[in-house]
Amino acid sequence: MGRWSLFLRLVAQDLTHRPGRMALLVLAMAMGGGALFSSLVMRHVIRDSLESSIDRLGADMAVQPRATPPNLTPALLTVEPGPITISRENLDRTLSLPGLEKASPQRHFSIPSPDGHGALDWVAFDPARDFTIQPWLTESLPRPFGPGDVIVGGRRPEPVGSTLSIHGFNCTIHGKLALTGVGPFERSAFASFETTEKLAESLAATPAGQSVPLPVRGTASGVLLRLGPGLTPEKVRFALADFQDCQVITGGRLGISVRMSISGILLGAAFVSLASLAAVTLMVGVVYTGMLSERSLELGILLAIGMRPRALRRLIITEAGFATGLGGALGVLLGGLALVAFQRSLGFTLLTRGIPFAIPGLPELATYAMASITLCALVGALGAWVPAFRAGHTDPARLIRGEAA
């Protein structure tokens, strides 16, 4: 314990040896750390905001039974109403297609309306795979969507939080969708496959609901597809060409191009951040080369009185890590102030245009802050490694004479 306390005392003394130069290093790293923290948070904000808006455009492609009449606009938001389903084999092959970013199976049911007038369009979906229904939510209960919950279209009369009773089966209205202009989407009720199975079992015991087909799980009226990078509609059509009972519907290519472009921009921003960190690493190496040259007498004496070269290297690298980590912490504070100003300016402008702009919650912000501080500390340690290695392998007499390698 005494050895480590002495080591930390030496680190603290070295940090205050040249306070002016060390302050400049901390401030320089604060600028880099602030930029890194701001870029991480803004990347999160832009990704979430744009994904929410792009998801409302619907799927890139849809796979549905060949006998179901294609209707492009509804098919890319929800499956086309109809009793015909995709075979289990074709469903499994579609969901496991390489290169897909998302694949959301849905099953449509036409249930006799509880009020005795017409039928209720009921769509079973997988909340974990969904990317076309939940982005349209305008209001919902303050809890996760779960078993026994249902989401209703924008033209249905049920308010959020009320109970929807279907021939004795009760479910909670968890959320309501915005108006989309798509008929099947506006009048439908959406629930998980688990909830739909319980509904089907309940209806099977009533004369009004015995026409509801079973089983529910493992069947689908259609699958909505989101293409991943490198996957094109032509590749999907080729992969599914031997599906005798299915047809593939393709939407407009503009949405696909926009989403791919945004993904490329965000990836490019990440590479720019990494390149900036590499440049800062070189800067720290240059700064520490000059600082260690000025401290050659001190370093030579430490080696002469018995400090091992490994311990000297560890001392210098730890000192650099502390200094740049402190700069990273200061940068997080500066970046936080910049984000507040950004939210009150550009963020407000985006909100007035219907584009969501929300700063991540405290857990995400804490994660990004720790990542920024850690990366800044690592940059300092890596930048000081070469000067520390050279100092540790230089003869103490040469260091004392000021002849640093």
RAGIUR-V978963 format. One record per pair of residues at least 4 apart in sequence whose ideal C-beta (glycine too) atoms are under 8 Angstrom apart, sorted by the first residue. I is the first residue (numbers start at 0). J is the second residue. Records with the same first field share a line. If there is no record, write none. Layout:
BEGIN
I: J + J
END
This chain:
BEGIN
0: 4
1: 5
2: 6
3: 7
4: 8
5: 9
6: 10 + 310 + 313 + 314 + 317
7: 11
8: 12
9: 13 + 314
10: 14 + 314 + 317 + 318 + 321
11: 15
12: 16
13: 294 + 314 + 315 + 318
14: 21 + 318 + 321 + 322
15: 21
16: 21 + 294 + 297
17: 21 + 290 + 293
18: 22
19: 23
20: 24 + 286 + 290
21: 25 + 322
22: 26
23: 27
24: 28 + 283 + 286 + 322 + 323 + 326
25: 29 + 322 + 323 + 325 + 326 + 329
26: 30 + 326 + 329
27: 31 + 279 + 282 + 326
28: 32 + 279 + 283 + 322 + 323 + 325 + 326 + 327 + 329 + 330 + 375 + 378 + 379
29: 33 + 326 + 327 + 329 + 330 + 333
30: 34 + 330 + 333
31: 35 + 275 + 276 + 279 + 326 + 327 + 330 + 375 + 378
32: 36 + 326 + 327 + 328 + 329 + 330 + 331 + 333 + 334 + 371 + 372 + 375
33: 37 + 329 + 330 + 331 + 332 + 333 + 334 + 337
34: 38 + 272 + 275 + 330 + 334
35: 39 + 272 + 275 + 276 + 327 + 330 + 334 + 371 + 374 + 375
36: 40 + 330 + 331 + 334 + 335 + 367 + 368 + 371
37: 41 + 334 + 337 + 338 + 341
38: 42 + 268 + 272
39: 43 + 272 + 367 + 370 + 371
40: 44 + 334 + 338 + 358 + 359 + 364 + 367
41: 45 + 338 + 341
42: 46 + 265 + 268 + 269
43: 47 + 359 + 363 + 367
44: 48 + 356 + 357 + 358 + 359
45: 49 + 265
46: 50 + 265
47: 51 + 355 + 357
48: 52 + 349 + 354 + 355 + 356 + 357
49: 53 + 261
50: 54
51: 55 + 134 + 355
52: 56 + 354 + 355
53: 254 + 257 + 258 + 261
54: 130 + 131 + 134
55: 134 + 135
56: 75 + 250 + 254
57: 75 + 76 + 131 + 223 + 250 + 254
58: 75 + 76 + 103 + 130 + 131 + 223 + 224 + 225 + 250
59: 75 + 224 + 225 + 226 + 232 + 249 + 250 + 254 + 255
60: 223 + 224 + 226 + 232 + 235 + 247 + 248 + 249 + 250
61: 74 + 75 + 78 + 221 + 222 + 223 + 224 + 247 + 248 + 250
62: 85 + 89 + 93 + 221 + 222 + 224 + 239 + 242 + 245 + 246 + 247 + 248
63: 67 + 69 + 74 + 78 + 79 + 85 + 220 + 221 + 222 + 245 + 246 + 248
64: 81 + 83 + 84 + 85 + 220 + 221 + 244 + 245 + 246
65: 243 + 244 + 245 + 246
66: 81 + 83 + 244
67: 79 + 81 + 83 + 220 + 221 + 246
68: 79
69: 74 + 79 + 246 + 248
70: 74 + 79
71: 75 + 248 + 250
72: 76 + 181
73: 77 + 79 + 181 + 182 + 183 + 184
74: 78 + 79 + 221 + 248
75: 131 + 223 + 248 + 250
76: 131 + 132 + 179 + 181 + 184
77: 105 + 107 + 122 + 131 + 132 + 181 + 183 + 184 + 187 + 189 + 223
78: 105 + 106 + 107 + 122 + 219 + 220 + 221 + 223
79: 107 + 183 + 220 + 221
80: 107 + 109 + 120 + 183 + 220
81: 107 + 220
82: 109 + 212
83: 220
84: 106 + 218 + 219 + 220
85: 89 + 90 + 93 + 218 + 219 + 220 + 221 + 222 + 244 + 245
86: 90 + 244
87: 91 + 217 + 218
88: 92
89: 93 + 242 + 244 + 245
90: 94 + 104 + 217 + 218 + 219 + 222
91: 95
92: 96 + 239 + 242
93: 102 + 222 + 224 + 239 + 245
94: 102 + 104 + 222
96: 102 + 224 + 235 + 238 + 239
97: 230
98: 226 + 227 + 228 + 229 + 230 + 234
99: 224 + 225 + 226 + 227 + 230
100: 225 + 226 + 227
101: 128 + 130 + 223 + 224 + 225
102: 128 + 222 + 223 + 224 + 225
103: 124 + 125 + 128 + 129 + 130 + 131 + 222 + 223 + 225
104: 124 + 125 + 128 + 219 + 221 + 222
105: 122 + 123 + 124 + 219 + 220 + 221 + 222 + 223
106: 122 + 123 + 124 + 192 + 195 + 215 + 218 + 219 + 220
107: 120 + 121 + 122 + 123 + 220 + 221
108: 120 + 121 + 122 + 123 + 195 + 199 + 211 + 212
109: 118 + 119 + 120 + 121
110: 118 + 119 + 121 + 165 + 198 + 202 + 208 + 211
111: 115 + 118 + 119 + 166 + 207 + 208 + 210
112: 116 + 117 + 118 + 119
113: 119 + 164 + 165 + 166
119: 165 + 188
120: 183 + 186 + 187 + 188
121: 187 + 188 + 189 + 190 + 195 + 198
122: 132 + 187 + 188 + 189 + 190
123: 189 + 190 + 191 + 192 + 194 + 195 + 215
124: 128 + 129 + 132 + 189 + 190 + 191 + 192
125: 129 + 191 + 192
126: 133 + 144 + 191
129: 133
130: 134 + 223 + 225
131: 135 + 223
132: 150 + 176 + 189
133: 144 + 150 + 174
135: 153 + 176 + 177 + 179 + 184
136: 150 + 174 + 175 + 176 + 177
137: 153 + 174 + 175 + 176 + 177
138: 159 + 174 + 175
139: 144 + 150 + 159 + 173 + 174 + 175
140: 148 + 159 + 160 + 171 + 173 + 174
144: 148 + 150 + 173 + 174 + 191
145: 173 + 191
146: 191 + 193 + 194 + 197
147: 170 + 171 + 194 + 197
148: 170 + 171 + 172 + 173 + 190 + 191 + 194
149: 163 + 170 + 171 + 172 + 173 + 188 + 189 + 190 + 194
150: 172 + 173 + 174 + 175 + 176 + 188 + 189 + 190
151: 155 + 157 + 163 + 172 + 174 + 175 + 176 + 187 + 188 + 189
152: 175 + 176 + 184 + 185 + 186 + 187 + 188 + 189
153: 175 + 176 + 177 + 178 + 179 + 184 + 185
154: 178 + 185 + 186
155: 175 + 185 + 186 + 188
157: 161 + 163 + 172 + 175
158: 172 + 175
159: 172 + 173 + 174 + 175
160: 171 + 172
161: 171 + 172
162: 169 + 170 + 171 + 172
163: 169 + 170 + 171 + 172 + 188
164: 168 + 169
165: 169 + 170 + 198 + 201 + 202 + 208
166: 201 + 202 + 205 + 207 + 208
167: 201 + 205
168: 197 + 198 + 201 + 202
170: 190 + 194 + 198
176: 184 + 185
178: 185
179: 184 + 185
180: 185
181: 185
182: 186
183: 187
190: 194 + 195 + 198
191: 195
192: 196 + 215 + 216
193: 197
194: 198
195: 199 + 215
196: 200 + 214 + 215 + 216
197: 201
198: 202 + 211
199: 203 + 208 + 211 + 212 + 213 + 215
200: 204
201: 205 + 208
202: 207 + 208 + 209 + 211
203: 208 + 209 + 211 + 213
204: 208
205: 209
214: 218
224: 235
226: 230 + 231 + 232 + 235 + 255
228: 259 + 262
230: 234 + 235
231: 235
232: 236 + 249 + 252 + 255
233: 237
234: 238
235: 239 + 247
236: 240 + 247 + 249
239: 245 + 247
242: 247
250: 254 + 255
251: 255
252: 256
253: 257
254: 258
255: 259
256: 260
257: 261
258: 262
259: 263
260: 264
261: 265
262: 266
263: 267
264: 268
265: 269
266: 270
267: 271
268: 272
269: 273
270: 274
271: 275
272: 276
273: 277
274: 278
275: 279
276: 280 + 374 + 378
277: 281
278: 282
279: 283 + 378 + 382
280: 284 + 378 + 381 + 382
281: 285 + 382
282: 286 + 382
283: 287 + 319 + 323 + 378 + 379 + 381 + 382 + 383
284: 288 + 382 + 383 + 384 + 385 + 386
285: 289
286: 290 + 382
287: 291 + 315 + 319 + 382 + 383 + 386 + 387
288: 292 + 385 + 386
289: 293
290: 294
291: 295 + 298 + 315 + 386 + 387 + 390 + 403
292: 403
294: 298
295: 299 + 390 + 398 + 399 + 401 + 402 + 403
296: 300 + 398 + 399 + 401
297: 301
298: 302 + 311 + 390 + 398 + 403
299: 303 + 395 + 396 + 397 + 398 + 399 + 400
300: 304 + 395 + 399
301: 306 + 311 + 314
302: 306 + 308 + 311 + 391 + 395 + 398
303: 395 + 396 + 399
306: 310 + 311 + 314
307: 311
308: 312 + 391 + 392
309: 313 + 391
310: 314
311: 315 + 387 + 390 + 391
312: 316 + 384 + 387 + 388 + 390 + 391
313: 317
314: 318
315: 319 + 383 + 386 + 387 + 390
316: 320 + 380 + 383 + 384 + 387
317: 321 + 380
318: 322 + 383
319: 323 + 379 + 380 + 382 + 383 + 387
320: 324 + 376 + 377 + 379 + 380 + 383
321: 325 + 376 + 379
322: 326 + 379
323: 327 + 375 + 376 + 378 + 379 + 380 + 382
324: 328 + 372 + 373 + 375 + 376 + 379
325: 329
326: 330 + 375 + 379
327: 331 + 371 + 372 + 373 + 374 + 375 + 376
328: 332 + 372
329: 333
330: 334 + 371 + 375
331: 335 + 368 + 371 + 372
332: 336
333: 337
334: 338 + 371
335: 339 + 364
336: 340
337: 341
338: 342 + 358
339: 343
340: 344
341: 345 + 346
342: 346 + 347 + 356 + 358
343: 347
344: 348
345: 349 + 356
346: 350 + 356
347: 351 + 356
348: 352
349: 354 + 355 + 356
350: 354 + 355 + 356
358: 364
359: 363 + 364 + 367
360: 364
361: 365
362: 366
363: 367
364: 368
365: 369
366: 370
367: 371
368: 372
369: 373
370: 374
371: 375
372: 376
373: 377
374: 378
375: 379
376: 380
377: 381
378: 382
379: 383
380: 384
383: 387
384: 388
385: 389
386: 390
387: 391
388: 392
389: 393 + 403 + 404
390: 398 + 403 + 404
392: 404
393: 397 + 398 + 403 + 404
394: 398
395: 399
396: 400
397: 402 + 403 + 404
398: 402 + 403
END
